[in-house]
Amino acid sequence: MLRIEVEDLSRDDLRQLISDHLVDMHATSPLESVHALDLTGLTEPAVTMWTARDGDLLLGCGALKALSPTAGEIKSMRTATAARGRGVGTALLDHLITEAGVRGYQALYLETGSQDFFAPARRLYARRGFQACGPFGDYQLDPNSVFMTLRLDDPHPRRS
């Protein structure tokens, strides 16, 4: 049974999943193009982390960072290797979109890689209505980055 809930970063399995995420980001993208938050960044007050678990087994995680009172950014989306293909990423993304709506956000943003490694993530985001956009916040144009947004105040979202 998949359970998604807010979690701090004190559990070893979550810390390891974040570490694995950072290793992959650094192996896939040039250093200046890695925008994944480390453990310190994920503990900032503007960031809330959720995990997906089956009992005590960690299946994945995702975070929501407040950019303003009306906008948020998805950070640190990661599915554990053993849980891939089971809908964990979709469930986490849907949860984050719902939470963004509850918070009153009008827009949700994300940055992901442009490399083939990130193609499954880009497809997932597009299936949920995210569309390409320009850099937001402190991001700069980068050929290694894809910026996407989802308008939450759109009465006719394109989600599948």
C-alpha positions, -999 to +999 in steps of 0.1 A: +000+000+000+015+033-011+016+060+015+028+095+008+035+118+037+057+147+048+090+135+061+121+152+075+156+141+064+165+122+095+159+087+082+190+069+067+171+055+037+159+089+026+193+104+030+208+076+009+181+081-018+190+118-019+227+109-021+220+085-050+200+113-067+230+137-064+254+111-077+233+106-108+229+143-114+267+149-112+273+119-134+249+131-161+253+169-161+282+193-160+287+207-125+274+242-134+242+226-147+234+205-115+205+222-097+195+194-074+193+204-037+216+187-012+205+178+023+212+213+035+191+228+007+163+204+014+160+215+050+154+252+041+121+265+056+107+270+021+111+233+012+088+205+022+098+169+015+074+140+009+082+103+007+063+074-008+065+043+012+051+008+013+052+001+050+087+011+060+101+005+025+111+038+008+099+039-028+105+075-037+106+112-027+097+146-040+099+181-026+080+213-031+098+246-027+079+279-022+090+305-047+064+330-037+029+330-022+016+321-056+043+298-071+062+267-062+090+245-077+092+208-077+126+196-064+143+162-058+118+139-075+134+105-073+120+069-074+141+042-058+156+019-085+137-012-073+104+007-075+107+021-110+078+013-133+053+010-105+037+044-107+056+059-077+068+090-096+033+096-110+017+093-075+043+116-060+039+142-088+001+141-085+004+146-047+027+176-052+004+191-078-025+187-054-005+202-025+004+232-047-033+238-053-041+235-016-014+261-010-030+285-034-003+284-060-012+296-094+018+281-111+042+252-105+077+251-120+105+226-124+139+223-139+151+190-153+179+178-176+179+179-214+199+147-217+183+113-226+187+102-190+159+127-181+135+117-209+113+096-187+109+125-163+101+150-190+075+126-204+059+122-169+058+160-165+043+165-200+016+139-193+005+159-163+002+191-183+036+207-177+048+228-207+082+241-216+090+276-204+119+299-200+142+300-170+124+311-137+137+323-104+175+325-103+180+300-132+198+311-164+194+297-199+214+264-201+215+239-229+216+212-202+183+223-186+147+220-196+123+244-177+087+235-174+056+250-158+021+240-150-006+267-147-028+257-117-052+285-124-060+273-159-096+261-160-088+237-188-055+220-179-040+194-203-035+165-179-037+129-189 
